[in-house]
Amino acid sequence: MMDEEGVKLTPEQRKARRARSIAIGLALAALVIIFYVATIAKFGPAILERPL
């Protein structure tokens, strides 16, 4: 079996990858919040007063 080492990233590349990952995560979190607020705004506060 061959020992595959994979791609070795430089410290600068690792730092850039981490920064991109954080930016993507923050953008995704912002979209979730926007969709949540838009849903509440569309249905209004009465959505919380529904019968069980």
All heavy atoms as TSV, in Angstrom:
chain	resi	resn	atom	element	x	y	z
A	1	MET	N	N	0.833	-1.175	0.000
A	1	MET	CA	C	0.000	0.000	0.000
A	1	MET	C	C	0.884	1.245	0.000
A	1	MET	O	O	1.873	1.309	0.708
A	1	MET	CB	C	-0.873	-0.020	1.256
A	1	MET	CG	C	-2.201	0.603	1.003
A	1	MET	SD	S	-3.431	0.130	2.220
A	1	MET	CE	C	-3.069	1.187	3.554
A	2	MET	N	N	0.491	2.226	-0.794
A	2	MET	CA	C	1.287	3.455	-0.887
A	2	MET	C	C	0.919	4.403	0.255
A	2	MET	O	O	-0.229	4.502	0.657
A	2	MET	CB	C	1.046	4.142	-2.226
A	2	MET	CG	C	1.561	3.339	-3.409
A	2	MET	SD	S	1.158	4.082	-4.995
A	2	MET	CE	C	1.724	5.729	-4.803
A	3	ASP	N	N	1.931	5.071	0.767
A	3	ASP	CA	C	1.717	6.053	1.829
A	3	ASP	C	C	1.481	7.413	1.177
A	3	ASP	O	O	2.414	8.064	0.740
A	3	ASP	CB	C	2.936	6.087	2.755
A	3	ASP	CG	C	2.712	6.987	3.951
A	3	ASP	OD1	O	1.543	7.226	4.300
A	3	ASP	OD2	O	3.712	7.437	4.535
A	4	GLU	N	N	0.211	7.830	1.127
A	4	GLU	CA	C	-0.117	9.118	0.501
A	4	GLU	C	C	-0.099	10.216	1.553
A	4	GLU	O	O	-0.810	10.159	2.544
A	4	GLU	CB	C	-1.486	9.031	-0.160
A	4	GLU	CG	C	-1.502	8.069	-1.333
A	4	GLU	CD	C	-2.833	8.086	-2.046
A	4	GLU	OE1	O	-3.535	9.109	-1.964
A	4	GLU	OE2	O	-3.165	7.079	-2.662
A	5	GLU	N	N	0.709	11.205	1.325
A	5	GLU	CA	C	0.850	12.307	2.267
A	5	GLU	C	C	-0.163	13.415	2.009
A	5	GLU	O	O	-0.477	14.179	2.889
A	5	GLU	CB	C	2.272	12.878	2.180
A	5	GLU	CG	C	3.347	11.844	2.417
A	5	GLU	CD	C	4.037	12.062	3.728
A	5	GLU	OE1	O	3.917	13.156	4.274
A	5	GLU	OE2	O	4.689	11.127	4.189
A	6	GLY	N	N	-0.647	13.547	0.797
A	6	GLY	CA	C	-1.582	14.610	0.466
A	6	GLY	C	C	-0.864	15.912	0.192
A	6	GLY	O	O	0.361	15.975	0.070
A	7	VAL	N	N	-1.633	16.974	0.122
A	7	VAL	CA	C	-1.089	18.295	-0.177
A	7	VAL	C	C	-0.654	18.951	1.125
A	7	VAL	O	O	-1.392	18.960	2.109
A	7	VAL	CB	C	-2.160	19.159	-0.876
A	7	VAL	CG1	C	-1.639	20.566	-1.124
A	7	VAL	CG2	C	-2.581	18.509	-2.182
A	8	LYS	N	N	0.526	19.486	1.131
A	8	LYS	CA	C	1.028	20.212	2.294
A	8	LYS	C	C	0.800	21.704	2.076
A	8	LYS	O	O	1.257	22.270	1.096
A	8	LYS	CB	C	2.533	19.960	2.487
A	8	LYS	CG	C	2.880	18.522	2.765
A	8	LYS	CD	C	2.402	18.114	4.132
A	8	LYS	CE	C	2.836	16.682	4.412
A	8	LYS	NZ	N	2.293	16.182	5.657
A	9	LEU	N	N	0.067	22.315	2.984
A	9	LEU	CA	C	-0.219	23.743	2.877
A	9	LEU	C	C	0.814	24.541	3.660
A	9	LEU	O	O	1.274	24.120	4.718
A	9	LEU	CB	C	-1.608	24.048	3.425
A	9	LEU	CG	C	-2.782	23.389	2.718
A	9	LEU	CD1	C	-4.081	23.723	3.435
A	9	LEU	CD2	C	-2.851	23.820	1.273
A	10	THR	N	N	1.113	25.701	3.122
A	10	THR	CA	C	2.008	26.609	3.840
A	10	THR	C	C	1.200	27.278	4.951
A	10	THR	O	O	-0.035	27.282	4.919
A	10	THR	CB	C	2.573	27.684	2.887
A	10	THR	OG1	O	1.484	28.503	2.434
A	10	THR	CG2	C	3.282	27.058	1.698
A	11	PRO	N	N	1.866	27.835	5.931
A	11	PRO	CA	C	1.132	28.534	7.006
A	11	PRO	C	C	0.231	29.652	6.468
A	11	PRO	O	O	-0.856	29.869	6.988
A	11	PRO	CB	C	2.242	29.094	7.894
A	11	PRO	CG	C	3.390	28.164	7.677
A	11	PRO	CD	C	3.294	27.742	6.238
A	12	GLU	N	N	0.677	30.336	5.414
A	12	GLU	CA	C	-0.146	31.393	4.830
A	12	GLU	C	C	-1.414	30.816	4.205
A	12	GLU	O	O	-2.492	31.400	4.313
A	12	GLU	CB	C	0.640	32.177	3.760
A	12	GLU	CG	C	1.813	32.964	4.298
A	12	GLU	CD	C	3.083	32.122	4.432
A	12	GLU	OE1	O	3.145	31.022	3.846
A	12	GLU	OE2	O	3.992	32.563	5.149
A	13	GLN	N	N	-1.293	29.674	3.555
A	13	GLN	CA	C	-2.451	29.033	2.938
A	13	GLN	C	C	-3.427	28.525	4.003
A	13	GLN	O	O	-4.640	28.630	3.842
A	13	GLN	CB	C	-2.020	27.875	2.039
A	13	GLN	CG	C	-1.331	28.320	0.764
A	13	GLN	CD	C	-0.752	27.157	-0.014
A	13	GLN	OE1	O	-0.259	26.193	0.581
A	13	GLN	NE2	N	-0.797	27.253	-1.331
A	14	ARG	N	N	-2.893	27.984	5.093
A	14	ARG	CA	C	-3.752	27.531	6.189
A	14	ARG	C	C	-4.511	28.706	6.802
A	14	ARG	O	O	-5.698	28.600	7.123
A	14	ARG	CB	C	-2.936	26.826	7.266
A	14	ARG	CG	C	-2.776	25.350	6.967
A	14	ARG	CD	C	-2.151	24.632	8.128
A	14	ARG	NE	N	-0.790	24.319	7.696
A	14	ARG	CZ	C	0.303	24.459	8.431
A	14	ARG	NH1	N	0.215	24.859	9.656
A	14	ARG	NH2	N	1.477	24.162	7.933
A	15	LYS	N	N	-3.820	29.840	6.969
A	15	LYS	CA	C	-4.455	31.032	7.528
A	15	LYS	C	C	-5.544	31.548	6.594
A	15	LYS	O	O	-6.634	31.917	7.041
A	15	LYS	CB	C	-3.402	32.112	7.756
A	15	LYS	CG	C	-3.907	33.316	8.476
A	15	LYS	CD	C	-2.794	34.299	8.759
A	15	LYS	CE	C	-3.322	35.525	9.458
A	15	LYS	NZ	N	-2.294	36.525	9.708
A	16	ALA	N	N	-5.285	31.549	5.299
A	16	ALA	CA	C	-6.276	31.997	4.321
A	16	ALA	C	C	-7.481	31.056	4.296
A	16	ALA	O	O	-8.627	31.505	4.217
A	16	ALA	CB	C	-5.648	32.089	2.933
A	17	ARG	N	N	-7.238	29.755	4.386
A	17	ARG	CA	C	-8.334	28.777	4.394
A	17	ARG	C	C	-9.207	28.982	5.628
A	17	ARG	O	O	-10.425	28.951	5.549
A	17	ARG	CB	C	-7.779	27.356	4.373
A	17	ARG	CG	C	-8.878	26.303	4.466
A	17	ARG	CD	C	-8.324	24.918	4.567
A	17	ARG	NE	N	-7.926	24.438	3.260
A	17	ARG	CZ	C	-7.457	23.220	3.034
A	17	ARG	NH1	N	-7.297	22.376	4.030
A	17	ARG	NH2	N	-7.118	22.846	1.815
A	18	ARG	N	N	-8.576	29.193	6.768
A	18	ARG	CA	C	-9.335	29.417	8.001
A	18	ARG	C	C	-10.172	30.692	7.907
A	18	ARG	O	O	-11.336	30.714	8.315
A	18	ARG	CB	C	-8.385	29.481	9.193
A	18	ARG	CG	C	-9.089	29.720	10.509
A	18	ARG	CD	C	-8.158	29.513	11.688
A	18	ARG	NE	N	-8.708	29.987	12.927
A	18	ARG	CZ	C	-9.633	29.354	13.636
A	18	ARG	NH1	N	-10.092	28.205	13.203
A	18	ARG	NH2	N	-10.085	29.854	14.758
A	19	ALA	N	N	-9.585	31.756	7.357
A	19	ALA	CA	C	-10.318	33.013	7.212
A	19	ALA	C	C	-11.520	32.831	6.285
A	19	ALA	O	O	-12.611	33.352	6.556
A	19	ALA	CB	C	-9.394	34.103	6.682
A	20	ARG	N	N	-11.346	32.085	5.197
A	20	ARG	CA	C	-12.463	31.808	4.277
A	20	ARG	C	C	-13.545	30.995	4.971
A	20	ARG	O	O	-14.735	31.268	4.803
A	20	ARG	CB	C	-11.969	31.050	3.038
A	20	ARG	CG	C	-11.512	31.934	1.913
A	20	ARG	CD	C	-11.345	31.145	0.624
A	20	ARG	NE	N	-10.562	29.930	0.765
A	20	ARG	CZ	C	-9.240	29.862	0.656
A	20	ARG	NH1	N	-8.541	30.936	0.395
A	20	ARG	NH2	N	-8.620	28.708	0.790
A	21	SER	N	N	-13.141	30.010	5.740
A	21	SER	CA	C	-14.112	29.168	6.442
A	21	SER	C	C	-14.925	29.991	7.440
A	21	SER	O	O	-16.142	29.814	7.553
A	21	SER	CB	C	-13.414	28.024	7.163
A	21	SER	OG	O	-12.790	27.173	6.244
A	22	ILE	N	N	-14.264	30.865	8.158
A	22	ILE	CA	C	-14.956	31.721	9.117
A	22	ILE	C	C	-15.916	32.659	8.388
A	22	ILE	O	O	-17.062	32.844	8.816
A	22	ILE	CB	C	-13.945	32.502	9.982
A	22	ILE	CG1	C	-13.226	31.541	10.931
A	22	ILE	CG2	C	-14.632	33.627	10.752
A	22	ILE	CD1	C	-12.074	32.145	11.682
A	23	ALA	N	N	-15.484	33.224	7.269
A	23	ALA	CA	C	-16.343	34.127	6.499
A	23	ALA	C	C	-17.570	33.392	5.968
A	23	ALA	O	O	-18.693	33.916	6.023
A	23	ALA	CB	C	-15.557	34.753	5.346
A	24	ILE	N	N	-17.400	32.188	5.482
A	24	ILE	CA	C	-18.526	31.397	4.976
A	24	ILE	C	C	-19.481	31.062	6.121
A	24	ILE	O	O	-20.704	31.149	5.972
A	24	ILE	CB	C	-18.028	30.123	4.269
A	24	ILE	CG1	C	-17.342	30.499	2.965
A	24	ILE	CG2	C	-19.168	29.155	4.013
A	24	ILE	CD1	C	-16.610	29.348	2.303
A	25	GLY	N	N	-18.943	30.695	7.270
A	25	GLY	CA	C	-19.783	30.392	8.426
A	25	GLY	C	C	-20.586	31.598	8.889
A	25	GLY	O	O	-21.770	31.483	9.195
A	26	LEU	N	N	-19.954	32.765	8.921
A	26	LEU	CA	C	-20.666	33.982	9.323
A	26	LEU	C	C	-21.740	34.355	8.314
A	26	LEU	O	O	-22.838	34.776	8.691
A	26	LEU	CB	C	-19.674	35.137	9.506
A	26	LEU	CG	C	-18.751	35.024	10.715
A	26	LEU	CD1	C	-17.722	36.152	10.709
A	26	LEU	CD2	C	-19.542	35.025	12.006
A	27	ALA	N	N	-21.445	34.195	7.023
A	27	ALA	CA	C	-22.441	34.490	5.987
A	27	ALA	C	C	-23.629	33.548	6.107
A	27	ALA	O	O	-24.787	33.966	5.975
A	27	ALA	CB	C	-21.803	34.393	4.608
A	28	LEU	N	N	-23.371	32.280	6.372
A	28	LEU	CA	C	-24.453	31.310	6.530
A	28	LEU	C	C	-25.301	31.640	7.756
A	28	LEU	O	O	-26.541	31.590	7.703
A	28	LEU	CB	C	-23.874	29.899	6.640
A	28	LEU	CG	C	-24.868	28.764	6.717
A	28	LEU	CD1	C	-25.760	28.743	5.487
A	28	LEU	CD2	C	-24.131	27.442	6.849
A	29	ALA	N	N	-24.665	31.996	8.850
A	29	ALA	CA	C	-25.396	32.373	10.065
A	29	ALA	C	C	-26.246	33.620	9.811
A	29	ALA	O	O	-27.394	33.696	10.273
A	29	ALA	CB	C	-24.423	32.607	11.218
A	30	ALA	N	N	-25.711	34.588	9.073
A	30	ALA	CA	C	-26.467	35.798	8.752
A	30	ALA	C	C	-27.693	35.463	7.909
A	30	ALA	O	O	-28.777	36.014	8.134
A	30	ALA	CB	C	-25.576	36.802	8.025
A	31	LEU	N	N	-27.552	34.554	6.950
A	31	LEU	CA	C	-28.696	34.151	6.124
A	31	LEU	C	C	-29.772	33.476	6.963
A	31	LEU	O	O	-30.963	33.723	6.768
A	31	LEU	CB	C	-28.233	33.213	5.012
A	31	LEU	CG	C	-27.663	33.881	3.769
A	31	LEU	CD1	C	-27.124	32.838	2.809
A	31	LEU	CD2	C	-28.708	34.725	3.081
A	32	VAL	N	N	-29.362	32.627	7.881
A	32	VAL	CA	C	-30.331	31.958	8.748
A	32	VAL	C	C	-31.102	32.995	9.560
A	32	VAL	O	O	-32.336	32.923	9.672
A	32	VAL	CB	C	-29.626	30.944	9.684
A	32	VAL	CG1	C	-30.545	30.470	10.780
A	32	VAL	CG2	C	-29.100	29.776	8.873
A	33	ILE	N	N	-30.406	33.965	10.109
A	33	ILE	CA	C	-31.060	35.014	10.902
A	33	ILE	C	C	-31.998	35.839	10.035
A	33	ILE	O	O	-33.125	36.150	10.436
A	33	ILE	CB	C	-30.003	35.898	11.600
A	33	ILE	CG1	C	-29.288	35.084	12.681
A	33	ILE	CG2	C	-30.635	37.148	12.187
A	33	ILE	CD1	C	-28.065	35.744	13.253
A	34	ILE	N	N	-31.556	36.181	8.819
A	34	ILE	CA	C	-32.402	36.954	7.906
A	34	ILE	C	C	-33.669	36.184	7.564
A	34	ILE	O	O	-34.775	36.742	7.578
A	34	ILE	CB	C	-31.620	37.336	6.634
A	34	ILE	CG1	C	-30.580	38.404	6.972
A	34	ILE	CG2	C	-32.559	37.837	5.541
A	34	ILE	CD1	C	-29.584	38.661	5.851
A	35	PHE	N	N	-33.555	34.891	7.257
A	35	PHE	CA	C	-34.731	34.091	6.929
A	35	PHE	C	C	-35.670	33.969	8.139
A	35	PHE	O	O	-36.885	34.009	7.985
A	35	PHE	CB	C	-34.342	32.705	6.421
A	35	PHE	CG	C	-33.747	32.715	5.041
A	35	PHE	CD1	C	-32.753	31.819	4.709
A	35	PHE	CD2	C	-34.178	33.609	4.079
A	35	PHE	CE1	C	-32.199	31.811	3.443
A	35	PHE	CE2	C	-33.631	33.609	2.806
A	35	PHE	CZ	C	-32.641	32.712	2.482
A	36	TYR	N	N	-35.108	33.819	9.318
A	36	TYR	CA	C	-35.920	33.714	10.532
A	36	TYR	C	C	-36.705	35.008	10.750
A	36	TYR	O	O	-37.917	34.980	10.977
A	36	TYR	CB	C	-35.018	33.416	11.735
A	36	TYR	CG	C	-35.765	33.346	13.039
A	36	TYR	CD1	C	-36.520	32.228	13.360
A	36	TYR	CD2	C	-35.714	34.400	13.950
A	36	TYR	CE1	C	-37.212	32.158	14.564
A	36	TYR	CE2	C	-36.402	34.336	15.142
A	36	TYR	CZ	C	-37.142	33.219	15.447
A	36	TYR	OH	O	-37.830	33.165	16.631
A	37	VAL	N	N	-36.020	36.140	10.657
A	37	VAL	CA	C	-36.679	37.436	10.854
A	37	VAL	C	C	-37.716	37.679	9.767
A	37	VAL	O	O	-38.821	38.165	10.046
A	37	VAL	CB	C	-35.623	38.571	10.896
A	37	VAL	CG1	C	-36.281	39.937	10.842
A	37	VAL	CG2	C	-34.764	38.440	12.147
A	38	ALA	N	N	-37.399	37.332	8.525
A	38	ALA	CA	C	-38.357	37.514	7.430
A	38	ALA	C	C	-39.599	36.649	7.640
A	38	ALA	O	O	-40.716	37.094	7.366
A	38	ALA	CB	C	-37.693	37.183	6.100
A	39	THR	N	N	-39.426	35.437	8.133
A	39	THR	CA	C	-40.572	34.563	8.388
A	39	THR	C	C	-41.451	35.137	9.488
A	39	THR	O	O	-42.683	35.166	9.356
A	39	THR	CB	C	-40.089	33.156	8.781
A	39	THR	OG1	O	-39.292	32.637	7.718
A	39	THR	CG2	C	-41.252	32.232	9.044
A	40	ILE	N	N	-40.857	35.596	10.561
A	40	ILE	CA	C	-41.629	36.193	11.652
A	40	ILE	C	C	-42.335	37.455	11.153
A	40	ILE	O	O	-43.502	37.697	11.478
A	40	ILE	CB	C	-40.725	36.508	12.864
A	40	ILE	CG1	C	-40.171	35.212	13.457
A	40	ILE	CG2	C	-41.475	37.298	13.924
A	40	ILE	CD1	C	-41.208	34.253	13.977
A	41	ALA	N	N	-41.662	38.255	10.331
A	41	ALA	CA	C	-42.272	39.477	9.809
A	41	ALA	C	C	-43.436	39.150	8.873
A	41	ALA	O	O	-44.449	39.850	8.863
A	41	ALA	CB	C	-41.227	40.310	9.080
A	42	LYS	N	N	-43.304	38.087	8.095
A	42	LYS	CA	C	-44.357	37.726	7.144
A	42	LYS	C	C	-45.600	37.220	7.870
A	42	LYS	O	O	-46.718	37.613	7.543
A	42	LYS	CB	C	-43.844	36.653	6.188
A	42	LYS	CG	C	-44.863	36.222	5.161
A	42	LYS	CD	C	-44.292	35.203	4.205
A	42	LYS	CE	C	-45.352	34.759	3.215
A	42	LYS	NZ	N	-44.886	33.714	2.335
A	43	PHE	N	N	-45.424	36.333	8.831
A	43	PHE	CA	C	-46.560	35.764	9.544
A	43	PHE	C	C	-47.037	36.641	10.687
A	43	PHE	O	O	-48.152	36.486	11.161
A	43	PHE	CB	C	-46.217	34.368	10.063
A	43	PHE	CG	C	-46.097	33.344	8.982
A	43	PHE	CD1	C	-44.884	32.747	8.717
A	43	PHE	CD2	C	-47.195	32.979	8.230
A	43	PHE	CE1	C	-44.766	31.789	7.724
A	43	PHE	CE2	C	-47.093	32.035	7.231
A	43	PHE	CZ	C	-45.868	31.440	6.974
A	44	GLY	N	N	-46.200	37.508	11.153
A	44	GLY	CA	C	-46.569	38.394	12.246
A	44	GLY	C	C	-46.414	37.715	13.590
A	44	GLY	O	O	-46.159	36.517	13.683
A	45	PRO	N	N	-46.573	38.485	14.636
A	45	PRO	CA	C	-46.399	37.909	15.977
A	45	PRO	C	C	-47.495	36.919	16.352
A	45	PRO	O	O	-47.351	36.172	17.311
A	45	PRO	CB	C	-46.425	39.129	16.893
A	45	PRO	CG	C	-47.105	40.188	16.118
A	45	PRO	CD	C	-46.836	39.908	14.672
A	46	ALA	N	N	-48.597	36.884	15.609
A	46	ALA	CA	C	-49.687	35.955	15.921
A	46	ALA	C	C	-49.268	34.499	15.725
A	46	ALA	O	O	-49.937	33.593	16.230
A	46	ALA	CB	C	-50.900	36.268	15.044
A	47	ILE	N	N	-48.174	34.255	15.030
A	47	ILE	CA	C	-47.723	32.869	14.821
A	47	ILE	C	C	-47.341	32.218	16.149
A	47	ILE	O	O	-47.408	30.995	16.289
A	47	ILE	CB	C	-46.557	32.811	13.821
A	47	ILE	CG1	C	-46.340	31.381	13.341
A	47	ILE	CG2	C	-45.289	33.353	14.443
A	47	ILE	CD1	C	-45.379	31.258	12.198
A	48	LEU	N	N	-46.985	33.021	17.126
A	48	LEU	CA	C	-46.591	32.475	18.429
A	48	LEU	C	C	-47.809	32.175	19.303
A	48	LEU	O	O	-47.680	31.520	20.338
A	48	LEU	CB	C	-45.662	33.460	19.147
A	48	LEU	CG	C	-44.347	33.761	18.422
A	48	LEU	CD1	C	-43.580	34.839	19.180
A	48	LEU	CD2	C	-43.507	32.521	18.272
A	49	GLU	N	N	-48.991	32.630	18.917
A	49	GLU	CA	C	-50.207	32.454	19.719
A	49	GLU	C	C	-51.138	31.433	19.057
A	49	GLU	O	O	-52.333	31.673	18.918
A	49	GLU	CB	C	-50.923	33.780	19.880
A	49	GLU	CG	C	-50.096	34.813	20.598
A	49	GLU	CD	C	-50.772	36.174	20.619
A	49	GLU	OE1	O	-51.938	36.283	20.193
A	49	GLU	OE2	O	-50.112	37.125	21.056
A	50	ARG	N	N	-50.636	30.324	18.658
A	50	ARG	CA	C	-51.463	29.304	18.003
A	50	ARG	C	C	-51.913	28.262	19.027
A	50	ARG	O	O	-51.212	27.996	19.999
A	50	ARG	CB	C	-50.699	28.653	16.875
A	50	ARG	CG	C	-49.479	27.934	17.358
A	50	ARG	CD	C	-48.578	27.531	16.251
A	50	ARG	NE	N	-47.331	27.184	16.924
A	50	ARG	CZ	C	-46.623	26.140	16.683
A	50	ARG	NH1	N	-46.964	25.341	15.734
A	50	ARG	NH2	N	-45.542	25.871	17.351
A	51	PRO	N	N	-53.050	27.650	18.789
A	51	PRO	CA	C	-53.499	26.601	19.710
A	51	PRO	C	C	-52.673	25.324	19.522
A	51	PRO	O	O	-52.233	25.018	18.430
A	51	PRO	CB	C	-54.964	26.363	19.299
A	51	PRO	CG	C	-55.031	26.832	17.897
A	51	PRO	CD	C	-54.011	27.930	17.752
A	52	LEU	N	N	-52.495	24.622	20.619
A	52	LEU	CA	C	-51.705	23.382	20.541
A	52	LEU	C	C	-52.557	22.197	20.237
A	52	LEU	O	O	-53.552	21.865	20.553
A	52	LEU	CB	C	-50.936	23.169	21.839
A	52	LEU	CG	C	-49.850	24.190	22.086
A	52	LEU	CD1	C	-49.194	23.933	23.433
A	52	LEU	CD2	C	-48.781	24.109	21.008
